[in-house]
Amino acid sequence: MQKRRADRAVLIYICLAAVLILGIRYFEEVVGWISRLWNVMFPLIMGLAIAYVLNIILVRVERFYFPGSKNRFINASRRGVGIVVSILLILGIFALVGGLVIPELIKAFGLIGRNVPVFMEDVAVWLEEHSRVDAVKYLEGLDWDDLAQKAIAAARSGLGSVLGSTISVVGSVVGSVINFFIGLIFGIYILSGKEKLASQLRRILSAYVGRETVEKLRTVYHTADETFSSFIIGQCTEAVILGTLCTVGMLLLRFPYAPMIGAFIGATALIPIVGAYLGAAVGAFMILTVDPIKAVLFVLFIVVLQQLEGNLVYPKVVGSSIGLPGIWVLAAVTVGGGLMGIGGMLLGVPVAATAYKLLGKDVNRRNAARTSAENRRRENRQKQEAQRENARTEQLRKENPPKESFEKESGRMENSKGGKGRRKGV
């Protein structure tokens, strides 16, 4: 049996080494195949993500939809109503944020567009007043026909690239919309039959892997589910709190664009640590178009607000729920952003928190097993020493009997001799 296990282990290692060598040898082909597989599977992966986020709301909606009712129609419609309400809630949040942010952004860019010509005229006047070069003579000396021909040639050559890039952008946007709707439909199907799918997955795992592996996978899943759910709920709560505090503070300090900037900072606060500062940068630029002094005061206000929120609100709302120290949160955001951009920033923290919890559980289990083994060895040593001590004491007792026992033994011998003499005398 042991030889068979050893042969199987050697065969597995040989296969893994062969796969690794082939992967290195055909690295570009493997990367291209993985990329094509990712493009094909992306709508389904997006559907799983949509289903997971919707399920967080769905579970809570179903708790309030006539719980404990025995009406057949209510019980049959609970899942469908929950899915519809969950989707409407998310769409309502996006519509609210978009309705607050997009019109104000359009107004701000319109204001910038109107102020740019005035700014350029001021720059030209300043250059004429402070420059030693006569700009008029310099402009008269230029060959305008040659410049016009070069501009026309550049426009012709750039028109094709512009059209090509426009077509590619339109194609990518249409493809993204199609993938989103495919993922949404797939997520709705998953939510509608999630209990059946979970049962089928358990049966498949039980059939093809061992019970110990199933228990490990179940532990990993429950830990990841708890961490991701807590992170999403906590991060959304923290974003609402930060956006509300920012809006109220800006209204009290009479900053412009208060509702828009507050909603935008609340939306960007979904990205841990750096999200609020990104929103603050956009808000400062918006206020700068109106009043530069208020823009500086706004930056100071955001710094103070972010410190209060980071030291008081975030640890209680998000930090305690995911159980990840601040240094690892920053590391997760940095690494995730470097690998996957904004999506990596969003996923880096819960993934790192899941790994942190699983590692902590495994370390505690191993330390407990090692401590238990050491305690058992210590108890065995103590028992062996006690047994040896008892055996040594018994051996010494046999070799050197106590004085009282010797006298008693002698007395018994004399009594036995006296009894024999009396019997002879009789």
Secondary structure as GFF3:
##gff-version 3
##sequence-region A 1 426
A	DSSP	alpha_helix	2	25	.	.	.	ID=ss1
A	DSSP	alpha_helix	27	64	.	.	.	ID=ss2
A	DSSP	alpha_helix	72	130	.	.	.	ID=ss3
A	DSSP	alpha_helix	135	140	.	.	.	ID=ss4
A	DSSP	alpha_helix	144	192	.	.	.	ID=ss5
A	DSSP	alpha_helix	194	208	.	.	.	ID=ss6
A	DSSP	alpha_helix	211	252	.	.	.	ID=ss7
A	DSSP	alpha_helix	258	268	.	.	.	ID=ss8
A	DSSP	alpha_helix	275	288	.	.	.	ID=ss9
A	DSSP	alpha_helix	292	308	.	.	.	ID=ss10
A	DSSP	pi_helix	309	313	.	.	.	ID=ss11
A	DSSP	alpha_helix	314	314	.	.	.	ID=ss12
A	DSSP	pi_helix	315	319	.	.	.	ID=ss13
A	DSSP	alpha_helix	320	322	.	.	.	ID=ss14
A	DSSP	alpha_helix	326	340	.	.	.	ID=ss15
A	DSSP	alpha_helix	342	399	.	.	.	ID=ss16
A	DSSP	alpha_helix	403	425	.	.	.	ID=ss17
###
